[in-house]
Amino acid sequence: MKDDKQNIEEVLTNAKPPVRDDIVYVYAVAEGMQNGKMAREEFYKAYTPKMIDGKEWRAISWTTAASIVAVVNMVAEGKIPNKEFVKQEDISLDAFLSTPTGEFFV
């Protein structure tokens, strides 16, 4: 079966057909000291399919692509290093959200 890509695609599509109305949930929690006191902040948001340039994109498609493009844009503009490993927590949320595709998440 590994050499029969057409058959694999058909089997997987029939087993789990594509979904058009998907939802991507983002949930994040940060805890730490703020002004000398222990603090906790939470973020929760649901992202649904979105029309972009006249085409409807599934939530998983546009959230994945927009995130990647936003980071590439930030590298191109020198807002994050273009070499070595960059940790997710080293990327400024405000800078990310200010990119053209980062704005989709606001």
Backbone bond lengths (Angstrom), bond angles and torsions (degrees), N, CA, C in turn:
res aa  C-N    CA-C-N  psi(-1)  N-CA   C-N-CA  omega(-1)  CA-C   N-CA-C  phi
1 M - - - 1.453 - - 1.535 111.01 -
2 K 1.341 118.10 -27.57 1.460 120.02 -177.81 1.525 112.75 -63.52
3 D 1.321 117.36 -23.33 1.461 120.94 179.71 1.527 112.71 -93.31
4 D 1.307 117.63 -1.45 1.461 122.40 -177.88 1.532 109.16 -113.16
5 K 1.343 115.46 76.98 1.470 120.56 -175.69 1.526 112.69 -61.50
6 Q 1.309 117.08 -35.62 1.469 120.89 179.14 1.524 110.28 -60.80
7 N 1.315 116.90 -45.27 1.461 121.98 -179.26 1.530 110.87 -67.44
8 I 1.324 116.77 -40.43 1.471 120.57 178.74 1.525 110.13 -60.45
9 E 1.342 116.07 -46.83 1.465 120.39 179.91 1.526 110.98 -59.88
10 E 1.321 116.54 -43.14 1.465 120.95 -179.67 1.531 111.32 -64.31
11 V 1.318 116.85 -44.14 1.466 121.11 179.77 1.530 110.46 -62.23
12 L 1.340 116.68 -46.85 1.465 119.93 -178.31 1.528 112.07 -67.39
13 T 1.323 117.45 -39.06 1.464 120.68 178.96 1.518 110.96 -64.66
14 N 1.317 116.90 -41.03 1.463 120.09 178.98 1.524 111.96 -71.51
15 A 1.320 117.06 -32.75 1.467 120.77 179.98 1.523 111.03 -73.02
16 K 1.310 116.74 -37.78 1.466 121.60 -177.18 1.527 107.45 -143.49
17 P 1.336 118.12 83.44 1.464 120.11 -176.61 1.533 111.83 -63.16
18 P 1.337 116.54 151.24 1.468 120.34 179.56 1.534 111.70 -59.76
19 V 1.310 115.80 148.72 1.462 122.45 -179.66 1.523 108.02 -112.60
20 R 1.316 116.60 134.16 1.466 119.82 179.97 1.521 111.96 -91.47
21 D 1.319 117.64 -34.95 1.462 121.17 -174.89 1.522 111.20 -101.60
22 D 1.330 116.14 59.47 1.460 119.75 -179.19 1.529 110.63 -82.42
23 I 1.305 115.98 168.13 1.465 122.63 177.72 1.522 107.68 -136.37
24 V 1.331 116.14 133.89 1.461 121.79 173.89 1.521 106.68 -107.23
25 Y 1.330 115.86 122.49 1.461 121.34 178.63 1.521 109.30 -101.80
26 V 1.328 115.67 133.17 1.462 121.20 175.31 1.520 107.31 -117.70
27 Y 1.328 115.69 126.86 1.462 121.45 178.63 1.519 107.47 -137.10
28 A 1.315 116.32 124.62 1.464 120.83 179.44 1.520 109.38 -137.55
29 V 1.326 115.28 144.75 1.461 122.18 178.69 1.518 107.95 -131.72
30 A 1.320 115.88 135.99 1.466 121.08 174.54 1.519 108.17 -128.15
31 E 1.323 115.73 132.63 1.461 121.52 177.28 1.514 108.56 -126.91
32 G 1.312 115.65 143.07 1.459 120.04 178.40 1.509 110.76 171.07
33 M 1.315 114.52 -174.59 1.461 120.57 -178.83 1.525 109.76 -83.53
34 Q 1.332 114.55 134.35 1.457 121.19 177.24 1.521 106.98 -139.79
35 N 1.320 116.23 117.52 1.469 121.60 -176.64 1.528 111.42 55.54
36 G 1.330 115.87 40.39 1.457 120.71 176.68 1.518 115.47 78.32
37 K 1.316 118.02 3.34 1.465 121.55 179.93 1.525 109.79 -125.67
38 M 1.322 113.96 149.52 1.464 118.73 176.52 1.529 108.91 -67.77
39 A 1.326 116.44 131.79 1.467 120.99 -177.97 1.526 109.49 -134.63
40 R 1.309 114.69 157.85 1.464 121.57 178.97 1.523 107.99 -139.38
41 E 1.321 115.67 132.24 1.459 120.78 175.35 1.521 108.27 -125.43
42 E 1.331 115.43 141.98 1.459 121.14 179.46 1.524 109.52 -125.51
43 F 1.320 114.88 147.26 1.456 121.33 175.41 1.518 107.46 -131.10
44 Y 1.308 116.45 133.09 1.461 121.49 178.00 1.518 107.99 -143.65
45 K 1.319 115.78 132.49 1.457 119.10 176.05 1.525 109.02 -155.96
46 A 1.318 115.52 145.66 1.463 122.02 176.39 1.527 108.12 -109.76
47 Y 1.320 116.46 130.71 1.457 122.13 178.63 1.526 108.95 -112.08
48 T 1.317 116.07 132.68 1.460 122.74 -176.77 1.535 109.54 -114.32
49 P 1.328 118.23 174.64 1.464 119.40 177.48 1.531 110.95 -52.98
50 K 1.336 115.39 150.47 1.465 120.74 -172.49 1.523 109.91 -138.47
51 M 1.338 115.44 141.55 1.462 121.23 173.40 1.526 108.00 -83.99
52 I 1.321 116.49 123.26 1.460 122.07 177.65 1.520 107.23 -130.65
53 D 1.322 116.23 119.50 1.466 122.24 -178.14 1.525 112.50 50.75
54 G 1.328 116.00 43.51 1.455 121.47 175.02 1.518 116.09 80.22
55 K 1.327 117.46 4.45 1.464 120.40 179.24 1.521 108.86 -122.33
56 E 1.348 116.08 136.24 1.456 119.20 178.29 1.526 109.87 -85.12
57 W 1.335 114.91 128.79 1.461 121.97 -179.85 1.518 109.67 -113.80
58 R 1.336 116.10 137.71 1.462 120.21 175.00 1.524 108.67 -62.82
59 A 1.318 116.18 153.42 1.463 121.29 -177.10 1.522 111.82 -58.45
60 I 1.327 117.68 -45.11 1.467 119.84 -178.78 1.523 111.08 -63.99
61 S 1.334 117.18 -33.48 1.469 120.76 -179.50 1.519 111.65 -70.60
62 W 1.335 117.10 -52.12 1.453 117.53 -174.98 1.523 112.60 -73.42
63 T 1.337 119.01 -33.52 1.469 119.09 179.08 1.527 110.91 -67.87
64 T 1.327 116.96 -38.76 1.467 120.25 178.13 1.524 110.61 -66.70
65 A 1.330 116.58 -51.21 1.465 120.64 -177.61 1.526 111.86 -64.39
66 A 1.320 117.56 -43.54 1.465 120.69 -178.24 1.526 111.29 -64.02
67 S 1.320 117.50 -36.87 1.467 120.89 178.03 1.522 111.12 -64.43
68 I 1.327 115.63 -46.50 1.464 119.98 -179.51 1.521 110.67 -63.05
69 V 1.322 116.66 -47.06 1.464 120.85 -178.68 1.529 110.81 -63.13
70 A 1.322 117.84 -38.48 1.467 120.80 178.81 1.525 110.95 -61.54
71 V 1.324 117.07 -43.39 1.469 120.50 -179.92 1.529 110.61 -68.79
72 V 1.329 117.79 -41.45 1.468 120.64 176.76 1.524 109.80 -60.66
73 N 1.320 116.98 -41.82 1.456 122.09 177.49 1.529 110.68 -59.90
74 M 1.333 116.86 -43.46 1.467 121.05 179.83 1.531 111.32 -65.05
75 V 1.324 117.65 -37.77 1.470 120.91 176.39 1.525 109.21 -64.65
76 A 1.332 117.34 -45.90 1.467 121.93 -179.09 1.522 111.93 -60.61
77 E 1.333 116.64 -33.11 1.466 121.03 -179.56 1.526 112.85 -89.89
78 G 1.337 117.21 1.52 1.461 120.43 178.27 1.520 114.61 76.97
79 K 1.318 117.74 16.00 1.469 120.68 -179.70 1.524 112.20 -80.73
80 I 1.325 116.74 -20.39 1.464 121.98 172.05 1.529 107.07 -137.51
81 P 1.340 117.80 154.57 1.470 120.62 -176.19 1.528 112.72 -60.46
82 N 1.341 115.15 147.73 1.468 119.30 178.77 1.526 111.84 -100.29
83 K 1.324 117.19 15.84 1.460 120.49 175.52 1.521 108.99 -147.11
84 E 1.290 114.90 161.74 1.462 123.28 -177.78 1.529 110.90 67.35
85 F 1.309 115.17 178.75 1.460 122.01 -176.27 1.527 110.44 -81.36
86 V 1.314 116.81 131.05 1.465 122.41 176.97 1.518 107.45 -112.40
87 K 1.331 116.02 121.05 1.463 120.09 178.67 1.523 109.67 -78.12
88 Q 1.302 115.55 148.17 1.461 121.40 -179.99 1.524 111.03 -55.34
89 E 1.327 116.78 -40.40 1.465 119.81 -177.51 1.530 112.92 -71.09
90 D 1.333 117.45 -9.99 1.463 120.87 176.44 1.527 112.25 -86.47
91 I 1.315 117.32 -4.82 1.467 121.42 179.88 1.526 108.35 -94.42
92 S 1.312 115.70 121.39 1.465 121.13 -179.61 1.530 110.43 -65.96
93 L 1.330 116.29 128.02 1.463 119.97 178.51 1.521 110.62 -62.59
94 D 1.330 117.34 -42.39 1.468 120.07 179.83 1.527 111.33 -61.46
95 A 1.335 117.00 -42.31 1.467 120.39 178.60 1.525 110.46 -65.90
96 F 1.334 116.72 -41.14 1.466 121.59 178.17 1.530 110.30 -60.38
97 L 1.334 116.47 -48.59 1.470 120.82 -177.29 1.522 112.91 -69.15
98 S 1.339 117.68 -18.80 1.465 120.07 -179.08 1.530 112.80 -86.60
99 T 1.328 118.01 -5.04 1.468 120.04 176.07 1.532 108.95 -75.44
100 P 1.331 117.13 159.56 1.470 118.74 -179.76 1.533 114.02 -55.91
101 T 1.329 118.16 -40.47 1.464 118.90 179.35 1.522 111.93 -88.29
102 G 1.310 117.83 -22.55 1.464 120.56 175.30 1.518 111.16 -64.95
103 E 1.332 116.10 -28.26 1.469 120.72 179.13 1.528 112.31 -62.81
104 F 1.330 117.67 -21.76 1.471 120.48 177.94 1.526 111.78 -62.47
105 F 1.331 117.14 -23.21 1.464 121.20 -175.66 1.528 113.63 -88.08
106 V 1.323 116.92 -8.19 1.472 120.47 -177.26 1.510 110.45 -76.31
